[in-house]
Amino acid sequence: MTRTVAFTAAVAAALLFSLSFQGCVRDREEAEKTILAHDPSFQKTITRRNQIRKQMDSKENVYIVLKQKIAGQIMALKEKREQAKKEYLDSVEKLKGQMQPEKRELERGLIDLERNYKLKSAELSNINRDIKEINALINKKEELTLTPEEIRTWNDRLSALIRKKEEASAERGKMAKEIRITKLKISVLKP
């Protein structure tokens, strides 16, 4: 008799197990009634199953609440991260802006330097043209029948122009170096 009860219990458990996966509550209730009509001792197993199911439902409810709570915390942390990122970017922009006055002054100075460099280059070009013309004139002194005094005057002018050329070349060289240094200063000010 115990074998029959055990067999019936196993069949009933298998039947209940398969029915519970099918999700048909009405069919399961009918199956339980059929089983209990045949084997009333199986009520203990059904009761135990119901208790386990309640525990599982309770655990699931706790899990769902915890999951929702954690999801809320995640959202709050994401918002906090975005706020921190915005504050960081804003503060970085403000810090970068602190160097702008010095950078703008250097850029204005660079514009002046480059303008003066072009003017000095034009001056140097004019001096070279004048030197070339005077040299051509002195080379034609015989054809032009220049007097020694006129030649001396032209040589003095040539000497003055050569000195002026050297000074202008030196000034232009200093300006070129100052332009390079100013550009370097501007480039190193980038944070």
LUMNU-165713 format. One line per 3 residues: number of its first residue (from 0); for each residue y, x, z of N, C-alpha, C. Coordinates in Angstrom, 2 decimals, always signed. Example, Ala and Ser with C-alpha at 12.3 -4.5 7.8 and 13.67 -1.06 7.14 Angstrom:
<nodes>
0> -5.69/+13.19/+7.80/-4.50/+12.30/+7.80/-3.30/+13.20/+7.80 ~ -2.25/+12.85/+7.08/-1.06/+13.67/+7.14/+0.03/+12.90/+7.87
</nodes>
This chain:
<nodes>
0> -1.18/+0.81/+0.00/+0.00/+0.00/+0.00/+1.25/+0.86/+0.00 ~ +1.28/+1.95/+0.71/+2.44/+2.84/+0.76/+2.71/+3.45/-0.60 ~ +1.64/+3.70/-1.31/+1.82/+4.23/-2.67/+2.50/+3.21/-3.55
3> +2.13/+2.01/-3.45/+2.71/+0.94/-4.26/+4.18/+0.77/-3.92 ~ +4.49/+0.81/-2.63/+5.89/+0.67/-2.19/+6.71/+1.85/-2.71 ~ +6.15/+3.05/-2.60/+6.85/+4.25/-3.06/+7.07/+4.18/-4.57
6> +6.04/+3.74/-5.29/+6.14/+3.62/-6.75/+7.19/+2.59/-7.12 ~ +7.13/+1.45/-6.42/+8.10/+0.38/-6.68/+9.50/+0.87/-6.37 ~ +9.65/+1.59/-5.29/+10.97/+2.13/-4.91/+11.47/+3.11/-5.97
9> +10.59/+3.95/-6.48/+10.98/+4.92/-7.51/+11.40/+4.21/-8.78 ~ +10.61/+3.19/-9.18/+10.94/+2.43/-10.40/+12.27/+1.72/-10.20 ~ +12.43/+1.13/-9.03/+13.67/+0.40/-8.75/+14.86/+1.35/-8.74
12> +14.68/+2.53/-8.15/+15.77/+3.52/-8.11/+16.12/+3.95/-9.52 ~ +15.11/+4.19/-10.34/+15.35/+4.60/-11.72/+16.06/+3.48/-12.47 ~ +15.63/+2.25/-12.23/+16.25/+1.11/-12.89/+17.70/+0.97/-12.43
15> +17.94/+1.10/-11.14/+19.30/+1.01/-10.62/+20.17/+2.15/-11.16 ~ +19.59/+3.32/-11.22/+20.30/+4.50/-11.73/+20.74/+4.28/-13.17 ~ +19.80/+3.80/-13.98/+20.14/+3.58/-15.40/+21.14/+2.43/-15.54
18> +21.01/+1.42/-14.72/+21.94/+0.30/-14.80/+23.34/+0.69/-14.33 ~ +23.40/+1.58/-13.36/+24.71/+1.99/-12.87/+25.46/+2.78/-13.94 ~ +24.74/+3.51/-14.79/+25.38/+4.23/-15.89/+25.81/+3.29/-16.99
21> +25.16/+2.18/-17.11/+25.53/+1.23/-18.15/+26.77/+0.46/-17.73 ~ +27.09/+0.44/-16.46/+28.30/-0.18/-15.98/+28.23/-1.70/-15.92 ~ +27.09/-2.27/-16.01/+26.98/-3.73/-15.98/+26.72/-4.17/-14.55
24> +27.78/-4.59/-13.85/+27.67/-4.99/-12.45/+26.80/-6.25/-12.32 ~ +27.01/-7.20/-13.20/+26.24/-8.44/-13.12/+24.76/-8.16/-13.33 ~ +24.44/-7.33/-14.33/+23.04/-6.99/-14.58/+22.45/-6.25/-13.38
27> +23.27/-5.41/-12.76/+22.77/-4.66/-11.61/+22.49/-5.61/-10.45 ~ +23.38/-6.56/-10.23/+23.16/-7.53/-9.15/+21.88/-8.34/-9.39 ~ +21.69/-8.70/-10.63/+20.46/-9.44/-10.98/+19.24/-8.56/-10.74
30> +19.37/-7.29/-11.13/+18.24/-6.36/-10.94/+17.95/-6.19/-9.47 ~ +19.00/-6.05/-8.67/+18.81/-5.89/-7.22/+18.11/-7.13/-6.62 ~ +18.53/-8.31/-7.05/+17.89/-9.55/-6.55/+16.41/-9.56/-6.92
33> +16.14/-9.16/-8.16/+14.74/-9.14/-8.60/+13.94/-8.16/-7.78 ~ +14.50/-6.96/-7.57/+13.80/-5.93/-6.80/+13.60/-6.38/-5.36 ~ +14.64/-6.92/-4.73/+14.54/-7.34/-3.33/+13.59/-8.52/-3.16
36> +13.50/-9.38/-4.16/+12.55/-10.48/-4.09/+11.13/-9.91/-4.09 ~ +10.93/-8.85/-4.80/+9.62/-8.21/-4.88/+9.39/-7.27/-3.69 ~ +10.47/-6.56/-3.26/+10.32/-5.55/-2.19/+11.54/-5.58/-1.29
39> +11.54/-6.42/-0.25/+12.69/-6.52/+0.65/+13.01/-5.22/+1.39 ~ +12.07/-4.30/+1.52/+12.32/-3.04/+2.24/+13.27/-2.13/+1.43 ~ +13.47/-2.45/+0.17/+14.33/-1.63/-0.68/+15.81/-1.83/-0.34
42> +16.06/-2.83/+0.52/+17.45/-3.11/+0.94/+18.07/-1.89/+1.60 ~ +17.28/-1.11/+2.35/+17.78/+0.11/+2.99/+18.33/+1.07/+1.94 ~ +17.60/+1.22/+0.84/+18.02/+2.14/-0.22/+19.30/+1.64/-0.88
45> +19.37/+0.34/-1.11/+20.57/-0.23/-1.73/+21.76/-0.07/-0.78 ~ +21.53/-0.29/+0.50/+22.59/-0.13/+1.49/+23.07/+1.32/+1.52 ~ +22.11/+2.22/+1.51/+22.46/+3.67/+1.50/+23.25/+4.00/+0.24
48> +22.82/+3.45/-0.90/+23.54/+3.69/-2.16/+24.96/+3.16/-2.06 ~ +25.11/+1.97/-1.47/+26.44/+1.38/-1.33/+27.34/+2.23/-0.43 ~ +26.75/+2.77/+0.64/+27.52/+3.65/+1.53/+27.96/+4.92/+0.80
51> +27.03/+5.49/+0.04/+27.36/+6.70/-0.73/+28.45/+6.38/-1.75 ~ +28.30/+5.22/-2.42/+29.30/+4.83/-3.41/+30.68/+4.66/-2.75 ~ +30.72/+4.07/-1.55/+31.99/+3.92/-0.82/+32.58/+5.28/-0.50
54> +31.71/+6.21/-0.06/+32.18/+7.56/+0.23/+32.73/+8.23/-1.03 ~ +32.00/+8.03/-2.14/+32.45/+8.61/-3.41/+33.79/+7.99/-3.83 ~ +33.92/+6.66/-3.69/+35.17/+6.00/-4.03/+36.30/+6.50/-3.13
57> +36.00/+6.69/-1.87/+36.99/+7.20/-0.93/+37.43/+8.61/-1.33 ~ +36.45/+9.45/-1.67/+36.76/+10.82/-2.11/+37.59/+10.78/-3.39 ~ +37.22/+9.85/-4.30/+37.96/+9.76/-5.56/+39.41/+9.34/-5.29
60> +39.60/+8.38/-4.36/+40.95/+7.94/-4.03/+41.77/+9.08/-3.43 ~ +41.15/+9.85/-2.56/+41.83/+11.01/-1.96/+42.20/+12.01/-3.06 ~ +41.25/+12.22/-3.96/+41.49/+13.15/-5.07/+42.65/+12.68/-5.95
63> +42.65/+11.37/-6.27/+43.71/+10.83/-7.13/+45.08/+10.99/-6.46 ~ +45.15/+10.68/-5.17/+46.42/+10.83/-4.44/+46.86/+12.29/-4.44 ~ +45.90/+13.19/-4.15/+46.21/+14.62/-4.12/+46.65/+15.11/-5.49
66> +45.94/+14.64/-6.51/+46.26/+15.04/-7.89/+47.68/+14.60/-8.25 ~ +48.04/+13.35/-7.88/+49.39/+12.86/-8.16/+50.44/+13.65/-7.37 ~ +50.10/+13.96/-6.14/+51.03/+14.74/-5.30/+51.25/+16.13/-5.92
69> +50.17/+16.77/-6.33/+50.27/+18.10/-6.94/+51.03/+18.03/-8.26 ~ +50.78/+16.98/-9.05/+51.50/+16.80/-10.32/+53.01/+16.68/-10.06 ~ +53.36/+15.95/-9.00/+54.77/+15.82/-8.62/+55.36/+17.16/-8.21
72> +54.57/+17.94/-7.45/+55.03/+19.26/-7.03/+55.21/+20.18/-8.24 ~ +54.28/+20.07/-9.19/+54.37/+20.89/-10.41/+55.65/+20.54/-11.16 ~ +55.92/+19.25/-11.30/+57.15/+18.82/-11.99/+58.38/+19.34/-11.25
75> +58.35/+19.23/-9.93/+59.49/+19.71/-9.14/+59.66/+21.22/-9.32 ~ +58.55/+21.95/-9.33/+58.62/+23.40/-9.52/+59.12/+23.75/-10.92 ~ +58.70/+22.99/-11.92/+59.18/+23.23/-13.29/+60.69/+23.01/-13.36
78> +61.16/+21.93/-12.73/+62.59/+21.67/-12.72/+63.34/+22.78/-11.97 ~ +62.75/+23.22/-10.87/+63.36/+24.29/-10.08/+63.41/+25.59/-10.90 ~ +62.32/+25.85/-11.67/+62.29/+27.04/-12.52/+63.36/+26.96/-13.60
81> +63.52/+25.79/-14.22/+64.54/+25.62/-15.25/+65.94/+25.80/-14.67 ~ +66.14/+25.27/-13.47/+67.44/+25.43/-12.81/+67.70/+26.91/-12.50 ~ +66.67/+27.59/-12.02/+66.81/+29.02/-11.71/+67.12/+29.81/-12.98
84> +66.45/+29.45/-14.07/+66.70/+30.13/-15.35/+68.14/+29.90/-15.81 ~ +68.61/+28.66/-15.69/+69.99/+28.35/-16.09/+70.98/+29.14/-15.24 ~ +70.75/+29.18/-13.93/+71.64/+29.92/-13.03/+71.62/+31.41/-13.37
87> +70.43/+31.93/-13.68/+70.30/+33.34/-14.05/+71.10/+33.63/-15.32 ~ +70.90/+32.80/-16.36/+71.60/+33.03/-17.63/+73.11/+32.90/-17.46 ~ +73.54/+31.92/-16.66/+74.97/+31.76/-16.41/+75.55/+32.99/-15.70
90> +74.82/+33.47/-14.69/+75.33/+34.64/-13.94/+75.34/+35.89/-14.81 ~ +74.35/+36.02/-15.69/+74.32/+37.18/-16.59/+75.51/+37.13/-17.55 ~ +75.81/+35.94/-18.08/+76.95/+35.80/-18.98/+78.25/+36.14/-18.27
93> +78.38/+35.70/-17.02/+79.58/+36.03/-16.25/+79.69/+37.53/-16.04 ~ +78.56/+38.16/-15.72/+78.58/+39.61/-15.53/+78.93/+40.35/-16.82 ~ +78.38/+39.89/-17.93/+78.71/+40.50/-19.22/+80.20/+40.35/-19.49
96> +80.73/+39.20/-19.14/+82.15/+38.92/-19.38/+83.07/+39.85/-18.61 ~ +82.59/+40.43/-17.52/+83.42/+41.32/-16.73/+83.80/+42.59/-17.49 ~ +83.00/+42.96/-18.49/+83.29/+44.16/-19.27/+84.18/+43.86/-20.49
99> +84.41/+42.58/-20.76/+85.17/+42.21/-21.96/+86.59/+42.78/-22.00 ~ +87.35/+42.78/-20.91/+88.71/+43.33/-21.00/+88.71/+44.80/-21.45 ~ +87.85/+45.61/-20.85/+87.78/+47.03/-21.23/+87.34/+47.17/-22.68
102> +86.36/+46.35/-23.08/+85.85/+46.43/-24.44/+86.94/+46.03/-25.44 ~ +87.65/+44.94/-25.14/+88.73/+44.50/-26.04/+89.81/+45.56/-26.16 ~ +90.15/+46.20/-25.04/+91.17/+47.25/-25.09/+90.70/+48.42/-25.95
105> +89.45/+48.80/-25.80/+88.91/+49.87/-26.64/+88.91/+49.48/-28.11 ~ +88.56/+48.23/-28.39/+88.55/+47.76/-29.78/+89.95/+47.76/-30.38 ~ +90.96/+47.33/-29.58/+92.35/+47.39/-30.07/+92.77/+48.84/-30.31
108> +92.39/+49.72/-29.38/+92.70/+51.14/-29.55/+92.04/+51.71/-30.79 ~ +90.82/+51.26/-31.05/+90.09/+51.73/-32.24/+90.81/+51.29/-33.52 ~ +91.30/+50.07/-33.53/+92.04/+49.58/-34.70/+93.28/+50.44/-34.93
111> +94.01/+50.75/-33.84/+95.19/+51.62/-33.97/+94.81/+53.01/-34.46 ~ +93.75/+53.56/-33.89/+93.31/+54.89/-34.30/+92.94/+54.92/-35.79 ~ +92.20/+53.91/-36.22/+91.79/+53.87/-37.63/+93.00/+53.70/-38.56
114> +93.97/+52.88/-38.14/+95.19/+52.71/-38.94/+95.96/+54.04/-39.02 ~ +96.11/+54.72/-37.88/+96.81/+56.01/-37.87/+96.06/+57.06/-38.67 ~ +94.73/+56.99/-38.63/+93.91/+57.93/-39.40/+94.16/+57.74/-40.90
117> +94.24/+56.48/-41.33/+94.51/+56.20/-42.75/+95.91/+56.69/-43.13 ~ +96.88/+56.47/-42.25/+98.25/+56.94/-42.52/+98.28/+58.47/-42.62 ~ +97.57/+59.12/-41.69/+97.54/+60.59/-41.70/+96.82/+61.08/-42.95
120> +95.78/+60.37/-43.39/+95.08/+60.76/-44.62/+95.99/+60.60/-45.82 ~ +96.78/+59.54/-45.84/+97.74/+59.34/-46.95/+98.80/+60.43/-46.92 ~ +99.28/+60.76/-45.72/+100.27/+61.85/-45.59/+99.69/+63.16/-46.10
123> +98.46/+63.43/-45.72/+97.79/+64.66/-46.14/+97.61/+64.67/-47.65 ~ +97.28/+63.54/-48.20/+97.13/+63.43/-49.66/+98.46/+63.73/-50.36 ~ +99.57/+63.22/-49.82/+100.90/+63.49/-50.38/+101.25/+64.97/-50.27
126> +100.93/+65.57/-49.12/+101.21/+67.00/-48.94/+100.41/+67.82/-49.95 ~ +99.14/+67.48/-50.13/+98.30/+68.21/-51.11/+98.87/+68.06/-52.52 ~ +99.33/+66.85/-52.84/+99.92/+66.64/-54.16/+101.18/+67.50/-54.34
129> +102.03/+67.54/-53.27/+103.25/+68.36/-53.34/+102.91/+69.83/-53.47 ~ +101.89/+70.30/-52.71/+101.47/+71.71/-52.79/+100.99/+72.02/-54.20 ~ +100.23/+71.13/-54.77/+99.72/+71.33/-56.12/+100.87/+71.43/-57.13
132> +101.85/+70.55/-56.98/+103.00/+70.56/-57.90/+103.82/+71.84/-57.75 ~ +104.05/+72.28/-56.51/+104.83/+73.52/-56.30/+104.07/+74.71/-56.82 ~ +102.75/+74.75/-56.59/+101.93/+75.85/-57.14/+102.01/+75.87/-58.66
135> +101.96/+74.70/-59.27/+102.07/+74.63/-60.73/+103.44/+75.13/-61.19 ~ +104.46/+74.76/-60.44/+105.82/+75.18/-60.76/+105.97/+76.70/-60.63 ~ +105.45/+77.25/-59.52/+105.55/+78.71/-59.30/+104.76/+79.45/-60.37
138> +103.61/+78.92/-60.76/+102.79/+79.57/-61.80/+103.52/+79.57/-63.15 ~ +104.45/+78.65/-63.35/+105.20/+78.58/-64.61/+106.59/+79.18/-64.45 ~ +106.79/+80.00/-63.42/+108.12/+80.55/-63.13/+108.70/+81.30/-64.31
141> +107.86/+81.99/-65.07/+108.32/+82.79/-66.21/+108.81/+81.86/-67.32 ~ +108.03/+80.80/-67.55/+108.41/+79.88/-68.62/+109.67/+79.10/-68.26 ~ +109.79/+78.82/-66.97/+110.94/+78.04/-66.52/+112.16/+78.90/-66.22
144> +111.98/+80.19/-66.31/+113.03/+81.17/-66.01/+113.68/+80.89/-64.66 ~ +112.82/+80.90/-63.65/+113.32/+80.71/-62.29/+113.87/+82.02/-61.76 ~ +114.94/+81.92/-61.03/+115.54/+83.11/-60.42/+114.73/+83.48/-59.19
147> +114.82/+84.73/-58.75/+114.12/+85.13/-57.53/+114.49/+84.26/-56.33 ~ +115.74/+83.85/-56.28/+116.16/+83.00/-55.17/+115.47/+81.64/-55.24 ~ +115.32/+81.07/-56.42/+114.65/+79.78/-56.61/+113.16/+79.93/-56.28
150> +112.59/+81.06/-56.71/+111.17/+81.31/-56.40/+110.98/+81.40/-54.89 ~ +111.89/+82.11/-54.20/+111.81/+82.25/-52.75/+111.93/+80.86/-52.10 ~ +112.85/+80.05/-52.60/+113.03/+78.70/-52.06/+111.75/+77.89/-52.23
153> +111.14/+77.99/-53.43/+109.89/+77.26/-53.67/+108.75/+77.82/-52.81 ~ +108.69/+79.13/-52.64/+107.67/+79.75/-51.77/+107.86/+79.32/-50.31 ~ +109.13/+79.23/-49.87/+109.40/+78.75/-48.50/+108.94/+77.30/-48.33
156> +109.24/+76.51/-49.36/+108.80/+75.11/-49.31/+107.27/+75.03/-49.29 ~ +106.63/+75.87/-50.12/+105.17/+75.91/-50.17/+104.59/+76.31/-48.82 ~ +105.19/+77.33/-48.20/+104.72/+77.77/-46.87/+104.88/+76.66/-45.84
159> +106.01/+75.96/-45.90/+106.25/+74.87/-44.96/+105.23/+73.75/-45.19 ~ +104.95/+73.47/-46.46/+103.96/+72.42/-46.77/+102.56/+72.83/-46.31 ~ +102.22/+74.09/-46.46/+100.89/+74.58/-46.03/+100.77/+74.43/-44.50
162> +101.85/+74.80/-43.77/+101.84/+74.64/-42.31/+101.70/+73.16/-41.95 ~ +102.48/+72.35/-42.67/+102.43/+70.91/-42.43/+101.04/+70.36/-42.73 ~ +100.40/+70.88/-43.78/+99.03/+70.46/-44.14/+98.06/+70.82/-43.03
165> +98.20/+72.05/-42.50/+97.30/+72.49/-41.41/+97.46/+71.62/-40.18 ~ +98.73/+71.32/-39.85/+98.99/+70.47/-38.69/+98.43/+69.05/-38.92 ~ +98.66/+68.51/-40.11/+98.18/+67.16/-40.43/+96.65/+67.14/-40.43
168> +96.02/+68.19/-40.97/+94.56/+68.27/-40.98/+94.01/+68.32/-39.55 ~ +94.68/+69.12/-38.70/+94.23/+69.22/-37.30/+94.39/+67.87/-36.60 ~ +95.53/+67.20/-36.82/+95.75/+65.88/-36.21/+94.72/+64.88/-36.71
171> +94.45/+64.89/-38.01/+93.46/+63.96/-38.57/+92.07/+64.25/-38.01 ~ +91.74/+65.53/-37.82/+90.46/+65.90/-37.21/+90.34/+65.37/-35.78 ~ +91.44/+65.49/-35.02/+91.46/+64.96/-33.64/+91.28/+63.44/-33.66
174> +91.96/+62.79/-34.61/+91.84/+61.32/-34.72/+90.41/+60.92/-35.07 ~ +89.79/+61.66/-35.99/+88.40/+61.35/-36.38/+87.47/+61.47/-35.18 ~ +87.70/+62.53/-34.38/+86.86/+62.71/-33.17/+87.12/+61.58/-32.18
177> +88.40/+61.22/-32.01/+88.75/+60.14/-31.07/+88.15/+58.81/-31.53 ~ +88.10/+58.58/-32.85/+87.49/+57.36/-33.39/+86.00/+57.34/-33.06 ~ +85.31/+58.48/-33.28/+83.87/+58.55/-32.97/+83.62/+58.30/-31.49
180> +84.43/+58.94/-30.63/+84.26/+58.78/-29.18/+84.53/+57.33/-28.77 ~ +85.55/+56.72/-29.33/+85.87/+55.33/-28.99/+84.74/+54.40/-29.42 ~ +84.19/+54.64/-30.60/+83.05/+53.81/-31.03/+81.86/+54.00/-30.08
183> +81.64/+55.23/-29.63/+80.56/+55.48/-28.66/+80.83/+54.74/-27.35 ~ +82.08/+54.78/-26.90/+82.44/+54.08/-25.65/+82.12/+52.59/-25.79 ~ +82.52/+52.00/-26.92/+82.27/+50.57/-27.13/+80.77/+50.28/-27.12
186> +80.01/+51.17/-27.78/+78.56/+50.93/-27.85/+77.88/+51.05/-26.50 ~ +78.36/+51.95/-25.62/+77.71/+52.08/-24.31/+78.15/+51.00/-23.33 ~ +79.20/+50.26/-23.67/+79.62/+49.17/-22.78/+78.75/+47.93/-22.91
189> +77.90/+47.90/-23.92/+77.01/+46.75/-24.06/+75.99/+46.77/-22.93 ~ +75.93/+45.68/-22.13/+74.99/+45.67/-20.99/+73.55/+45.58/-21.43
</nodes>
